[in-house]
Amino acid sequence: MVDRRHPRPGGLAGPAAVPLYGFQPPVGTPYGLEVSTVEDFFVQHDDWPWNPPRPGRATFHYLIAVTEGELRHDVDHVMRTVAPGQWLWVRPGHAQCWHPPGTARGPFILFEPDVLTPGTARLLAPITAREAPAVLSPHPDDAAWLQQTALQLLDEHRALGHRPLDVHHALRRSLLESLLLRLANAPGITPTGAATTGTGRGDTYGRFVDALELHFRELHRAADYAELLGCSVRTLSRAARDATGKGVRDLIDERRLLEARRLLGSARWDARSVAAHLGFSDPANFGRFFRDRTGITPAAFAARALTTDP
């Protein structure tokens, strides 16, 4: 489900650090998508991560449909209580903390952002954005359909080996996208973020920021984001400059550099691991990227962060 043995390379962080967990499903699970149940998750992880409860961040989405009982979960340091019929959505980068197992039951879906096709990701940008609500309460008219689709996705996930692998994954992705699209557009769901309003340059920039937050690890060119957002590179570049005075490539590099600093600093990753995580072809390229923008090497930055920690 997640790599709980090695939440991040490079050793333990200081007490204030929030570790980053990568997606690591069981052996044989294909294509960045895993489906289970809340009750199975608690059984399989009885010693983690709530003994004692501690915060963490993930590089993927957690989506939980509560069908019975009550689930308590901290998202960005705010405790959320999720009742039957509601959904909890923890997005990549959110600080989260599990509470001790309770009576909650229901499907538990974990997926990486790039599981979604570009067209669907564009339609879902308002609901996948980091600032979108953590607890969703769809209208009762949609609740049964959503829960049933989640259970169908769980059944297909458990049917690995019954069909050709590419067919199995296509079915899983189709069910996931259908579920998310219906959830995002159910009455009572009000996504937040710039992607929900207007069609002007400000909207284009807001949608770009949302997309960048989800895809900065694997998409590094302005053309990649223009294609994802369904606009031209020129339109995207103009929107970025109008909003920030900076080019699209500069904003992409800034986001990658911010993540690199976080991982090299408080999270204690080594340079090789950071390079791989951020999509660099080799550590040397990452070293040049980091040094050109900060004036020091990744190793020197990490060493300085270590000596300045309280």
Number of C-alpha atoms within 10 A of each C-alpha: 20 17 15 14 8 14 19 21 19 15 12 15 17 15 8 11 16 17 23 23 21 20 20 14 18 11 7 8 16 15 15 17 24 24 25 21 19 23 16 14 13 17 11 11 13 13 10 15 17 16 12 10 12 15 20 20 21 22 20 23 21 17 20 25 29 24 19 14 13 16 25 18 19 19 22 17 12 11 14 15 13 24 19 17 20 20 26 24 22 27 28 23 18 22 19 21 21 20 17 16 16 13 11 20 19 22 22 23 22 21 24 21 20 15 16 17 13 16 12 14 22 20 15 20 26 24 28 27 24 20 14 18 18 20 20 22 21 22 15 13 10 17 21 13 14 22 19 13 18 25 20 16 24 21 14 18 20 14 11 15 10 10 11 10 12 11 11 18 21 12 16 23 19 15 19 23 18 16 18 22 16 17 23 21 15 19 14 14 16 17 20 17 20 20 24 15 13 10 10 10 18 17 17 24 25 22 23 25 23 21 22 20 17 25 18 21 19 14 17 20 14 21 18 13 25 19 14 19 22 13 13 14 18 12 14 24 22 19 23 24 14 14 13 12 11 14 16 25 15 12 18 21 17 14 17 23 18 10 17 22 21 19 25 24 23 20 24 24 23 19 23 16 15 24 21 14 17 19 15 18 10 11 16 13 12 23 18 15 19 21 15 11 12 13 12 14 18 25 13 13 17 22 14 12 17 16 8 8 10 8
